Amino acid sequence: MKNKMMIFAIITMMLFILGACTYIPANKLGSLFEDNQDSVIISGEKNEHTNTGADTVTISRDEYEKYIRFSEMYTIFDQANQYFYQETDPDKMVEYATRGLMAGLDDPYSYYYNPKEFTELWEEDEGNYPGIGVLISSNLETQVCTISRVFKGSPAEEVGVQRGDILYKVGEDLFVNASNLSEAVDIMRGEPGTDVDVTFIRDDKEITFTITRKLINVNQVESTIIDGNIGYIAFYQFAGNAEKEFETELNKLLSEGAEGIIIDLRDNPGGWVDQARYIADIFMDKGVLCYIQYRDGKKVSDEYLTEDGKIETKLVILINENTASSSEILTGALRDCAGAVTVGVKSFGKGIIQGVYPVGQNGAGYQMTIAQYYTPNGDAVHKAGIQPDYEVPLPEGDSGTYEFADLNKDVQLNKAIEVLKEMLK
Protein backbone atom coordinates (compact mmCIF):
# COMPACT_ATOMS: atom_id res chain seq x y z
CA MET A 1 0.00 0.00 0.00
CA LYS A 2 1.18 3.46 -0.78
CA ASN A 3 -0.02 6.42 1.21
CA LYS A 4 -0.60 9.51 -0.83
CA MET A 5 -1.09 13.11 0.39
CA MET A 6 -3.30 15.02 -1.89
CA ILE A 7 -5.09 18.08 -3.66
CA PHE A 8 -6.61 14.59 -5.98
CA ALA A 9 -13.65 4.78 -4.31
CA ILE A 10 -15.19 2.00 -3.43
CA ILE A 11 -15.05 0.82 0.18
CA THR A 12 -14.69 -2.84 1.07
CA MET A 13 -18.42 -3.15 1.61
CA MET A 14 -19.19 -1.99 -1.91
CA LEU A 15 -16.43 -4.17 -3.32
CA PHE A 16 -18.38 -7.20 -2.13
CA ILE A 17 -21.78 -5.89 -3.21
CA LEU A 18 -20.82 -4.88 -6.72
CA GLY A 19 -18.27 -7.62 -7.30
CA ALA A 20 -20.44 -10.56 -6.22
CA CYS A 21 -21.05 -13.22 -8.87
CA THR A 22 -24.79 -13.42 -8.19
CA TYR A 23 -27.00 -10.34 -8.21
CA ILE A 24 -30.02 -10.59 -5.91
CA PRO A 25 -32.87 -8.15 -6.69
CA ALA A 26 -34.02 -6.09 -3.73
CA ASN A 27 -37.59 -7.37 -3.89
CA LYS A 28 -36.42 -10.91 -3.11
CA LEU A 29 -34.20 -10.13 -0.16
CA GLY A 30 -36.96 -10.02 2.41
CA SER A 31 -38.79 -13.22 1.52
CA LEU A 32 -36.57 -15.93 0.09
CA PHE A 33 -34.02 -16.78 2.72
CA GLU A 34 -33.27 -19.32 5.45
CA ASP A 35 -31.73 -18.23 8.74
CA ASN A 36 -28.70 -20.36 9.66
CA GLN A 37 -27.49 -18.33 12.67
CA ASP A 38 -24.24 -16.90 11.30
CA SER A 39 -25.21 -17.19 7.63
CA VAL A 40 -28.17 -16.55 5.34
CA ILE A 41 -29.19 -18.72 2.37
CA ILE A 42 -30.96 -16.82 -0.40
CA SER A 43 -32.61 -18.84 -3.15
CA GLY A 44 -34.86 -18.61 -6.17
CA GLU A 45 -37.48 -21.19 -7.22
CA LYS A 46 -37.29 -24.64 -5.63
CA ASN A 47 -35.37 -27.32 -7.50
CA GLU A 48 -37.18 -30.71 -7.28
CA HIS A 49 -33.97 -32.71 -7.75
CA THR A 50 -31.87 -31.01 -5.05
CA ASN A 51 -34.65 -29.69 -2.84
CA THR A 52 -32.89 -26.31 -2.89
CA GLY A 53 -33.36 -23.10 -4.81
CA ALA A 54 -32.52 -23.04 -8.50
CA ASP A 55 -30.02 -20.27 -7.75
CA THR A 56 -28.77 -20.50 -4.19
CA VAL A 57 -26.28 -18.19 -2.53
CA THR A 58 -25.05 -18.51 1.04
CA ILE A 59 -23.73 -15.35 2.61
CA SER A 60 -22.85 -14.29 6.13
CA ARG A 61 -25.42 -12.51 8.25
CA ASP A 62 -23.23 -9.38 8.19
CA GLU A 63 -23.14 -9.47 4.39
CA TYR A 64 -26.91 -9.96 4.26
CA GLU A 65 -27.41 -6.90 6.45
CA LYS A 66 -25.25 -4.95 4.05
CA TYR A 67 -27.48 -6.01 1.16
CA ILE A 68 -30.52 -4.88 3.11
CA ARG A 69 -28.89 -1.51 3.78
CA PHE A 70 -28.49 -1.00 0.04
CA SER A 71 -31.94 -2.30 -0.89
CA GLU A 72 -33.21 1.18 -1.83
CA MET A 73 -30.33 1.60 -4.25
CA TYR A 74 -31.03 -1.80 -5.80
CA THR A 75 -34.72 -0.95 -6.17
CA ILE A 76 -33.95 2.32 -7.95
CA PHE A 77 -31.37 0.57 -10.09
CA ASP A 78 -33.93 -2.04 -11.19
CA GLN A 79 -36.74 0.47 -11.72
CA ALA A 80 -34.56 2.81 -13.76
CA ASN A 81 -33.30 0.00 -15.97
CA GLN A 82 -36.88 -1.14 -16.59
CA TYR A 83 -38.90 2.08 -16.75
CA PHE A 84 -36.64 5.08 -17.46
CA TYR A 85 -37.83 6.70 -20.68
CA GLN A 86 -34.48 6.21 -22.42
CA GLU A 87 -31.97 3.36 -22.55
CA THR A 88 -29.90 3.37 -19.36
CA ASP A 89 -26.18 2.86 -18.83
CA PRO A 90 -26.02 0.52 -15.80
CA ASP A 91 -22.24 0.79 -15.50
CA LYS A 92 -22.46 4.58 -15.34
CA MET A 93 -25.21 4.36 -12.71
CA VAL A 94 -23.06 2.12 -10.53
CA GLU A 95 -20.05 4.44 -10.99
CA TYR A 96 -22.03 7.48 -9.86
CA ALA A 97 -23.48 5.57 -6.93
CA THR A 98 -19.93 4.76 -5.89
CA ARG A 99 -18.88 8.39 -6.27
CA GLY A 100 -21.84 9.28 -4.07
CA LEU A 101 -20.59 6.91 -1.37
CA MET A 102 -17.28 8.75 -1.26
CA ALA A 103 -19.03 12.13 -1.32
CA GLY A 104 -20.94 10.98 1.76
CA LEU A 105 -17.66 10.99 3.71
CA ASP A 106 -17.73 14.79 3.35
CA ASP A 107 -13.99 14.78 2.76
CA PRO A 108 -12.57 16.59 -0.29
CA TYR A 109 -9.55 14.25 -0.34
CA SER A 110 -11.50 10.97 -0.58
CA TYR A 111 -12.85 9.97 -3.97
CA TYR A 112 -13.27 7.23 -6.57
CA TYR A 113 -11.30 6.79 -9.79
CA ASN A 114 -12.91 4.99 -12.70
CA PRO A 115 -10.48 2.79 -14.70
CA LYS A 116 -9.54 5.60 -17.09
CA GLU A 117 -8.92 8.05 -14.26
CA PHE A 118 -6.91 5.51 -12.27
CA THR A 119 -4.68 4.81 -15.27
CA GLU A 120 -4.15 8.54 -15.83
CA LEU A 121 -3.29 9.00 -12.14
CA TRP A 122 -0.29 6.68 -12.50
CA GLU A 123 0.70 8.21 -15.82
CA GLU A 124 0.85 11.63 -14.19
CA ASP A 125 2.71 10.23 -11.21
CA GLU A 126 5.37 8.80 -13.50
CA GLY A 127 5.68 12.18 -15.23
CA ASN A 128 4.89 11.00 -18.76
CA TYR A 129 1.49 11.87 -20.18
CA PRO A 130 -0.09 13.75 -23.09
CA GLY A 131 -1.27 17.26 -22.27
CA ILE A 132 -0.35 20.94 -22.18
CA GLY A 133 2.24 20.84 -19.36
CA VAL A 134 0.98 22.68 -16.28
CA LEU A 135 0.62 21.92 -12.58
CA ILE A 136 -2.63 23.25 -11.12
CA SER A 137 -3.39 24.09 -7.49
CA SER A 138 -7.04 24.29 -6.42
CA ASN A 139 -8.40 26.14 -3.39
CA LEU A 140 -11.32 24.21 -1.92
CA GLU A 141 -12.65 27.29 -0.14
CA THR A 142 -12.54 29.80 -2.99
CA GLN A 143 -12.86 27.10 -5.72
CA VAL A 144 -10.17 28.98 -7.69
CA CYS A 145 -7.71 26.91 -9.73
CA THR A 146 -4.28 28.49 -10.21
CA ILE A 147 -1.30 27.52 -12.34
CA SER A 148 1.47 26.74 -9.85
CA ARG A 149 4.03 25.52 -12.37
CA VAL A 150 4.56 25.60 -16.13
CA PHE A 151 6.81 22.76 -17.22
CA LYS A 152 9.93 23.61 -19.22
CA GLY A 153 9.59 23.02 -22.94
CA SER A 154 5.87 22.34 -22.61
CA PRO A 155 3.17 23.58 -25.02
CA ALA A 156 1.85 25.83 -22.24
CA GLU A 157 5.24 27.50 -21.87
CA GLU A 158 5.55 27.92 -25.63
CA VAL A 159 2.29 29.90 -25.92
CA GLY A 160 2.99 32.06 -22.86
CA VAL A 161 1.07 30.53 -19.93
CA GLN A 162 2.55 31.82 -16.65
CA ARG A 163 2.71 30.67 -13.07
CA GLY A 164 -0.02 32.49 -11.18
CA ASP A 165 -2.52 32.47 -14.07
CA ILE A 166 -6.02 31.45 -13.00
CA LEU A 167 -7.49 28.59 -15.02
CA TYR A 168 -10.86 30.00 -16.10
CA LYS A 169 -12.26 27.99 -19.01
CA VAL A 170 -11.40 24.93 -21.08
CA GLY A 171 -12.92 24.51 -24.52
CA GLU A 172 -15.95 26.60 -25.35
CA ASP A 173 -18.13 26.09 -22.30
CA LEU A 174 -16.42 24.42 -19.32
CA PHE A 175 -15.89 27.12 -16.68
CA VAL A 176 -13.37 25.65 -14.28
CA ASN A 177 -13.53 25.44 -10.49
CA ALA A 178 -12.16 23.06 -7.87
CA SER A 179 -15.15 20.73 -8.12
CA ASN A 180 -14.85 20.10 -11.88
CA LEU A 181 -11.07 20.42 -12.20
CA SER A 182 -10.68 16.73 -13.02
CA GLU A 183 -13.05 17.17 -15.96
CA ALA A 184 -11.03 20.17 -17.17
CA VAL A 185 -7.79 18.20 -16.88
CA ASP A 186 -9.35 15.33 -18.82
CA ILE A 187 -10.17 17.73 -21.65
CA MET A 188 -6.68 19.28 -21.68
CA ARG A 189 -5.18 15.83 -22.00
CA GLY A 190 -5.56 14.16 -25.37
CA GLU A 191 -3.81 12.96 -28.45
CA PRO A 192 -0.43 14.65 -29.09
CA GLY A 193 -0.72 17.05 -32.03
CA THR A 194 -4.34 18.02 -31.35
CA ASP A 195 -5.40 21.50 -30.15
CA VAL A 196 -7.36 22.70 -27.14
CA ASP A 197 -8.51 26.24 -26.30
CA VAL A 198 -7.76 27.26 -22.70
CA THR A 199 -8.72 30.59 -21.13
CA PHE A 200 -6.89 32.10 -18.15
CA ILE A 201 -7.38 35.16 -15.96
CA ARG A 202 -4.29 37.34 -15.63
CA ASP A 203 -4.39 40.82 -14.09
CA ASP A 204 -8.22 40.63 -14.15
CA LYS A 205 -8.24 40.07 -17.92
CA GLU A 206 -9.18 36.97 -19.90
CA ILE A 207 -6.45 35.46 -22.09
CA THR A 208 -7.24 32.55 -24.42
CA PHE A 209 -4.53 30.33 -25.90
CA THR A 210 -4.89 27.62 -28.51
CA ILE A 211 -2.48 24.99 -27.21
CA THR A 212 -1.22 21.98 -29.15
CA ARG A 213 -0.99 18.93 -26.89
CA LYS A 214 2.15 16.83 -26.78
CA LEU A 215 3.76 14.16 -24.61
CA ILE A 216 4.92 15.82 -21.38
CA ASN A 217 8.09 14.66 -19.63
CA VAL A 218 8.11 16.14 -16.15
CA ASN A 219 11.20 16.80 -14.08
CA GLN A 220 10.37 17.16 -10.39
CA VAL A 221 13.68 18.72 -9.31
CA GLU A 222 15.97 21.55 -10.46
CA SER A 223 19.18 22.72 -8.83
CA THR A 224 22.00 25.22 -9.10
CA ILE A 225 24.95 26.65 -7.15
CA ILE A 226 24.53 30.20 -5.79
CA ASP A 227 27.46 32.36 -4.67
CA GLY A 228 29.92 29.51 -4.93
CA ASN A 229 28.97 27.50 -1.86
CA ILE A 230 25.17 27.49 -1.56
CA GLY A 231 23.23 24.67 -3.15
CA TYR A 232 19.68 25.49 -4.21
CA ILE A 233 17.17 22.71 -4.97
CA ALA A 234 13.67 23.49 -6.20
CA PHE A 235 11.51 20.44 -5.45
CA TYR A 236 8.16 20.56 -7.27
CA GLN A 237 6.25 17.42 -6.32
CA PHE A 238 6.62 14.04 -4.59
CA ALA A 239 5.87 11.86 -7.61
CA GLY A 240 7.53 9.45 -10.03
CA ASN A 241 11.16 9.02 -8.97
CA ALA A 242 11.40 12.44 -7.35
CA GLU A 243 13.34 11.19 -4.32
CA LYS A 244 16.06 9.73 -6.55
CA GLU A 245 16.11 12.92 -8.65
CA PHE A 246 16.57 14.89 -5.43
CA GLU A 247 19.44 12.68 -4.26
CA THR A 248 21.16 12.96 -7.63
CA GLU A 249 20.92 16.75 -7.65
CA LEU A 250 22.05 16.97 -4.01
CA ASN A 251 25.14 14.85 -4.66
CA LYS A 252 25.93 16.97 -7.69
CA LEU A 253 25.73 20.18 -5.63
CA LEU A 254 27.89 18.74 -2.85
CA SER A 255 30.49 17.61 -5.38
CA GLU A 256 30.53 21.16 -6.77
CA GLY A 257 31.37 22.60 -3.36
CA ALA A 258 28.01 23.35 -1.75
CA GLU A 259 28.43 23.81 2.00
CA GLY A 260 24.77 24.43 2.75
CA ILE A 261 21.51 23.56 1.01
CA ILE A 262 18.30 25.51 0.37
CA ILE A 263 15.33 23.22 -0.33
CA ASP A 264 12.54 25.13 -2.04
CA LEU A 265 9.18 23.51 -1.27
CA ARG A 266 7.05 26.49 -2.23
CA ASP A 267 3.99 25.43 -4.23
CA ASN A 268 4.86 21.76 -3.72
CA PRO A 269 1.45 20.06 -3.21
CA GLY A 270 2.90 16.87 -1.76
CA GLY A 271 2.64 13.28 -2.95
CA TRP A 272 4.12 10.02 -1.67
CA VAL A 273 5.04 9.90 2.03
CA ASP A 274 7.70 7.24 1.33
CA GLN A 275 9.56 9.78 -0.80
CA ALA A 276 9.50 12.31 2.05
CA ARG A 277 10.95 9.64 4.34
CA TYR A 278 13.68 8.80 1.80
CA ILE A 279 14.78 12.45 1.58
CA ALA A 280 14.54 13.04 5.33
CA ASP A 281 16.73 9.98 5.88
CA ILE A 282 19.54 11.69 3.98
CA PHE A 283 19.70 14.47 6.59
CA MET A 284 18.53 12.60 9.72
CA ASP A 285 19.94 9.82 11.86
CA LYS A 286 17.67 7.09 13.23
CA GLY A 287 14.36 8.60 14.21
CA VAL A 288 10.70 9.27 13.46
CA LEU A 289 9.61 11.03 10.29
CA CYS A 290 6.18 11.78 11.75
CA TYR A 291 3.58 10.37 14.11
CA ILE A 292 0.50 8.81 12.51
CA GLN A 293 -2.89 8.93 14.26
CA TYR A 294 -5.57 6.56 13.01
CA ARG A 295 -9.25 6.34 13.85
CA ASP A 296 -8.63 4.77 17.26
CA GLY A 297 -6.82 7.92 18.40
CA LYS A 298 -3.49 6.25 19.14
CA LYS A 299 -0.35 7.90 17.76
CA VAL A 300 1.92 5.43 15.98
CA SER A 301 5.63 6.19 15.77
CA ASP A 302 6.96 3.28 13.72
CA GLU A 303 5.17 3.75 10.37
CA TYR A 304 7.90 5.90 8.81
CA LEU A 305 11.38 5.72 10.30
CA THR A 306 14.77 7.06 9.29
CA GLU A 307 18.09 5.29 9.79
CA ASP A 308 21.56 6.32 10.94
CA GLY A 309 24.01 7.72 8.41
CA LYS A 310 23.03 11.34 7.80
CA ILE A 311 25.13 13.80 5.87
CA GLU A 312 26.36 16.91 7.67
CA THR A 313 25.14 20.10 6.04
CA LYS A 314 23.24 23.24 6.95
CA LEU A 315 19.66 23.39 5.72
CA VAL A 316 17.17 26.15 4.95
CA ILE A 317 13.67 25.29 3.71
CA LEU A 318 11.48 27.68 1.73
CA ILE A 319 7.73 27.29 2.28
CA ASN A 320 4.60 29.18 1.31
CA GLU A 321 0.81 28.93 1.48
CA ASN A 322 0.82 26.16 -1.16
CA THR A 323 3.38 23.95 0.58
CA ALA A 324 1.24 20.99 1.58
CA SER A 325 1.05 17.36 2.66
CA SER A 326 4.32 15.45 2.16
CA SER A 327 6.08 18.80 1.81
CA GLU A 328 4.91 19.69 5.30
CA ILE A 329 5.92 16.25 6.61
CA LEU A 330 9.44 16.74 5.25
CA THR A 331 9.63 20.32 6.52
CA GLY A 332 8.49 19.34 10.02
CA ALA A 333 10.91 16.42 10.23
CA LEU A 334 13.94 18.38 9.05
CA ARG A 335 13.04 21.32 11.30
CA ASP A 336 12.60 19.11 14.38
CA CYS A 337 15.41 16.61 13.78
CA ALA A 338 17.99 18.08 11.37
CA GLY A 339 18.24 21.71 12.51
CA ALA A 340 16.63 23.08 9.35
CA VAL A 341 15.52 26.73 9.41
CA THR A 342 12.34 27.71 7.58
CA VAL A 343 11.77 30.86 5.53
CA GLY A 344 8.67 32.19 3.76
CA VAL A 345 5.04 32.22 4.87
CA LYS A 346 2.88 29.73 6.77
CA SER A 347 2.31 26.46 4.91
CA PHE A 348 -1.06 25.15 3.72
CA GLY A 349 -1.91 22.91 6.67
CA LYS A 350 -2.87 19.55 5.14
CA GLY A 351 -1.93 17.23 7.97
CA ILE A 352 -3.84 14.16 6.83
CA ILE A 353 -2.82 11.09 4.86
CA GLN A 354 -4.66 9.35 2.05
CA GLY A 355 -4.33 5.73 1.01
CA VAL A 356 -4.61 5.01 -2.73
CA TYR A 357 -5.89 1.54 -3.62
CA PRO A 358 -7.03 -0.49 -6.65
CA VAL A 359 -10.52 -1.95 -6.44
CA GLY A 360 -12.60 -4.43 -8.45
CA GLN A 361 -11.63 -6.28 -11.60
CA ASN A 362 -11.69 -3.49 -14.19
CA GLY A 363 -8.78 -1.28 -13.15
CA ALA A 364 -10.67 1.21 -10.97
CA GLY A 365 -9.34 2.62 -7.70
CA TYR A 366 -10.05 4.94 -4.82
CA GLN A 367 -8.36 7.38 -2.51
CA MET A 368 -9.41 7.73 1.12
CA THR A 369 -8.20 9.75 4.08
CA ILE A 370 -7.00 7.21 6.64
CA ALA A 371 -4.96 9.11 9.22
CA GLN A 372 -3.71 12.41 10.60
CA TYR A 373 -0.03 13.12 11.18
CA TYR A 374 2.08 15.12 13.62
CA THR A 375 5.69 16.29 13.40
CA PRO A 376 8.39 14.45 15.39
CA ASN A 377 7.98 17.08 18.14
CA GLY A 378 4.27 16.32 18.29
CA ASP A 379 3.00 19.45 16.51
CA ALA A 380 -0.29 19.18 14.64
CA VAL A 381 -0.18 20.38 11.05
CA HIS A 382 -3.76 19.90 9.85
CA LYS A 383 -5.50 23.26 9.41
CA ALA A 384 -2.63 24.84 11.36
CA GLY A 385 0.25 24.74 8.89
CA ILE A 386 3.90 25.31 9.75
CA GLN A 387 4.89 28.82 10.78
CA PRO A 388 8.29 29.76 9.29
CA ASP A 389 11.18 30.84 11.49
CA TYR A 390 11.60 33.88 9.24
CA GLU A 391 8.32 35.19 7.86
CA VAL A 392 8.83 36.85 4.49
CA PRO A 393 5.61 37.74 2.64
CA LEU A 394 5.83 38.71 -1.00
CA PRO A 395 5.69 42.44 -1.71
CA GLU A 396 2.31 43.84 -2.75
CA GLY A 397 1.68 43.12 -6.40
CA ASP A 398 4.28 40.33 -6.54
CA SER A 399 2.55 37.11 -7.67
CA GLY A 400 5.71 35.01 -7.47
CA THR A 401 5.73 34.24 -11.18
CA TYR A 402 9.47 34.79 -11.68
CA GLU A 403 11.90 32.35 -13.22
CA PHE A 404 13.85 29.58 -11.47
CA ALA A 405 16.44 30.97 -9.00
CA ASP A 406 15.59 34.59 -9.86
CA LEU A 407 17.81 36.53 -7.45
CA ASN A 408 16.66 39.86 -8.84
CA LYS A 409 12.98 39.43 -7.90
CA ASP A 410 12.61 36.56 -5.42
CA VAL A 411 12.72 38.20 -1.98
CA GLN A 412 12.03 34.94 -0.16
CA LEU A 413 14.93 33.16 -1.85
CA ASN A 414 17.22 36.09 -1.10
CA LYS A 415 16.25 35.92 2.57
CA ALA A 416 16.96 32.17 2.59
CA ILE A 417 20.42 32.86 1.15
CA GLU A 418 21.04 35.48 3.82
CA VAL A 419 19.98 33.11 6.58
CA LEU A 420 22.09 30.24 5.26
CA LYS A 421 25.17 32.46 4.99
CA GLU A 422 24.80 33.34 8.66
CA MET A 423 24.49 29.64 9.53
CA LEU A 424 27.69 28.88 7.62
CA LYS A 425 29.79 31.43 9.50
N, C-alpha and C positions, 0 to 999 in steps of 0.2 A: 504494500500500500504506500502510495505517496501522499503526503499532506501538502496541499497547495493553499497559499494565501491569496486571495483575490476576491480586484474590481470584477468571476466572470462567475429529474431523478425519480429514480424510482426507489422507494424504500423496500426493505426485505419483504414486508407484508405484500406489497404490490407485485414483487417479483414472483411470489408464489401464485397469486391470483391470476395474473395475466399470462404466466408461463406454464400453467397447468395444462396437461394433455387433454383433459376432459372439461368442457365448458358446461356448467349447470345453470340453466335459466333460473331467474329469481323466483318465478312463480311455482317452482317445484321444491324449493328449499324447505318450505315449512311443512310439507306433507309427506314426502317420500323419503323417510329416513328411519333407521333403527338406532336406538341408543345403546352403545356398548361401553358405558362408563367413560373410558378415556378416548374413545373414538366414535365416529359417526359413519354409518354406511348409508350412502345415498344411491338410489336405484331408479331405473325406469320401469317399463312394463315387466311383469313376471315371466320368467323363462321356465316352461314346463319341464324341460330336461334337467336343469340344474337347480330348480326351485329358488333361483335368485333373480334379480333384475337383469334385463337384457343388457343394460349398461350400468355396471356397479362400480362405485368409487368409494374407497374407505379413506377417510381423513380423520385427523385428530380433532378432538372437541375444540381446541383453540383455533384450529384452521376453519372449522365450521362457523365458529362465532365471527371470524373475520369475514367469511362469505356473507353472513347475515348483515354485518355492518355495511357492506357494500351493496346490499340488495336494491336500494333505490337507484344506484348508478346502473346496475344491471338492467333494471326495469326500463329506465330511460334509454339505455343502449338498444334494447330489444324493440321498444316502441318506435324509436327514431328509424331504425333499420327497416321496420315494417311499414310505417305510416307517414314518414316525412315526405313532403310533396316532391322532392327531387331525390335522385340516387345518392346515397350516403357514402362516405369514405370511412369505414369502420376503423382502419388503422389511424387515421387522423383524429377521430373521436377519442380513441384510447390515449394517443399522445397528449392531447389537450387535457384529458382527465388527469394524466400523470403530472403535467405541468401545474394543474390546479392543486394537486397534493402538495407539491413543493411550495407553491404560493401560500398555502395554508400555514406554513411554518412562520410566515411573516418575517422572513430573513432575506435581505437582498443578496446575500452571498450563497444561498442554497437554491439550486435549480437543476433542471433536467436537460440533457443533451440528446437530441435524436441522433441516429447513426451518422448523418452527414455532419452535424455540428461537432460530434465527438471526434470524428476524423480530422476536421479542420482545427480543433483544439490542439491536437498533437502536431499537426503541420506547423502551426504558429509557434508552438513551443520549441520545435526543432529549428525555427528560423528560416524555413524555406517554404514559401507559399506564393501563389499568384495574387497580385493586388496592386495598390498604389504606393505603399511604403510609408505608412504613418503609424505612430503609437498614439492611442486616444485615451484620455483620462475623463471619466464621467463623475459628476458630483450628484449623489443621490438626493441631496436636499434641494439644490437648485435645478436639477435635471440637465444642466449644461454639460456638453461634451467638448473638450478642448484638446487640441493637438499638443501633446507633450514632447513628441520627438518626430523629426522627419529624417528618415534613413538616408544615408549618403548614397548618391547615385541612383536614387529611386525616382520613379515617374513624378511623384509629388514634389520632390526637390527640383526636378527639371522645369516644372511649370511655375514654381514660385510659392508653393505652400510653405508657411512659416510656423515655427513653434509659437504657441499662444493663439493661433487662429481658432475660432469657434466653429465647430462642424455644425452647419445650419440645415443643409438639404442635400439629399443624394437623389440623382435622377430628376424627374420633373415634379414629383409630388410627395416624396417622403421627407417630412420635416423631422429632424433628428432630435431625440432627447435620450436621457439615460435608459428609459424603459424600452425603447425600440432600437437601441444602438446595435444589438446583434443583427437585426434585420438590415440596418444600414451597412454594416461591415460585410454581410453576405452579398449585398449588391455591389460593393466596391471590389470584392474579389471576383474573379472570373477568368476567362480564357486570356492568356497573354496575347497582346496585339489588338484587343478590343478596347473600346472607349467607354468612359463613364463620366457624366457631368456631376461635379461636386461643388456645392456652394458653401462658402465660409463667411463668417463675420469678422472683419478686421477694422479696428478704429470706427466701430458703429456703422460700417458700410458693407454691403454684400459684394462678394467677389466670387465669380463662377469660373472654374477651370474645367476644360475638357482634358481628361487624363487618360493616357493609354496604359492599360495594365501590363505588367510584366512580372516575371518570376523574381521575388524579393529574397535576397540573401542578407540576413540580419546579423550584424556584429553586436554583441551585448556589452563590449568593453572597448574603451579607447584610452591611450595613455601618452604621456610626454614628460620630459624633464624640464623643470622650471628653475631658472637661476642656478643651474649647475648641480645642485644637490637636493632638490625637492622633486619627488616623484608624484605625479598627478594621475589618478585613475578615475575616469568617468565610468560608472557602472550603471547600465540602463535598465536591466531587468534580470531576475533570477529565472532563466529559461534555457532550454537547449543544453549546451555545455558551458554555460557562463562561468561556473566555478573554475573550470580548467582554463578558460580564456583569461580570467582574472589572475590565476597563478602564473600563467605564461607572461603576461604583461608585467606583473610584479617582479618576477625574476629578471626580466629584461631591464627594468628600471634600476634594480639593485646592482646589476652588473655594470650599468652605466654610471654608477656613483651616487645613487640616491641614498641620502642619510635619513630621510623622513618621508612619510607617505601621506598624501591627501586622498581620501576616498570620497568621491562625489556621488552621493545617493539622492540628490535632488531629483524629483519627478520619477523616482524608481518605484513602481507600483507593487513590487514584491514578486512572489513566485514560489519556487520550491524551498521548503525549510531545510532540506538536506544540503542544498547548496550554500545556504547561510552558515550551517554548521561547518562545512568544509572550509569556507573562507575564514571563519572565526578560529578554527583549529590552527591555521597558519600563525596567528598572532597570540594564541592562548595556550597555556599549559593545561594539564588535566583539570577539567571543571565542567560546569553546567552551562549550556548555551542559553536555556530558558526553562522556566517551570511551566508545566502544562496542567491545566485544571479542567477535568472532565465534568460530566453531569453530576457525579456523586459529590463534587465539592473538594475532593482531595487534590492536593498539588503534587504532581509527579516530577521527580528530578532526574530520572534516568532515561528519558525518551531520546534526548539529544545531548550527547556528551562530547567533549573535546579531549584530546590526548596530549601528553607531554611532548615537547620538542618545538616550542615556539621560536620564531625569529625575533631578534631584538631590533626594534625600530620604533621611532616616534610616529604617532598616528593623529591625524585630524580628520574628522568626518563632517562633510557638508550635508545638511538636511534642509528640507522645506516642507510646505504644507501638503505636498504630494508624495512625500516619502512615507511609504506604507508597508505594512505586513512584514514580509521577510526582511525588508530594509530596516524596519524598526527593531526586529529581533537581532539583526547583526549589529546595529548601532548600540542597542542596550547592552549586548554582551561585551563588545569591545570597550564601551565606556566603563562598565562595571569591573571588567577583568583584565583589560589590556592597557589601561591608562589613556584611552583615546579621549580627545577633547572634541566637542561638537560645536559647530558654527552654522548659523543660518537663522531659520525661524522654526517654530514648533511643528513637529511632524503630524501626519494625518490622524493617527490614533486608531489604527485597525489592529487591535490586539486579540484577534480570534483566528482560529485555524480551520481550514476546510480540508476534508478528505475528498479525493476525486477517484471514482470507481467505475468500472464497466458494469453493465447490467443486461440481462437477457441474452438472447441468441443472435441478435441482429446488429450488434456493434454500437448500441446506445450506451449512455453513461449518465452519471449524475455527480453533482458536487454538493456537499452538505457541511455546514458548520458543525464541528464536533468538539471543539475545546476552546478555552481562553488561555492566553499565555502571560507570563510575568517575566521581567528581566531577572538576571541572576541575583540582584539585590532585593528582589521581591516587589519591584515597582509594577503597578498595573499600567498597561499601555492603552487598552481599549477605551476609546472616547476621551482619553486624556492626552495622548501623544507624548513625545519626548521633548522637553524644553532644552534648547541648546545652551551650552555654557556661555557662548558669546552670541547674543541675539543681534542679527544684522538684517533688518528688513530692506527690501529693494526700495530705491528712491521712487518718489511719486512719478508715475508715467513710465516706469521701467517694467516691461512685461517679462523680462528675462529671456528674450528671444535671440540673444547673441550667439556667436559661433563658439565652437569647442575651445576651451582654454583662452577665452577672450580677456586678457589682462587690462585692456583699455576700458571695458564697460562693466565687467563682472565684479561688483563691490564685495559680494560674499566670498568669492574665490580669493580676492586680494586680502581680505581679512584672514582667511584660512592660512594663506602664505605668511602673513605677519605673525600669526599665532605660532605656526610651526617653526619659524625662524627663532622665536623666543625659546621654544622648547629645545632647540638644538644647541643653544648657547652653553 
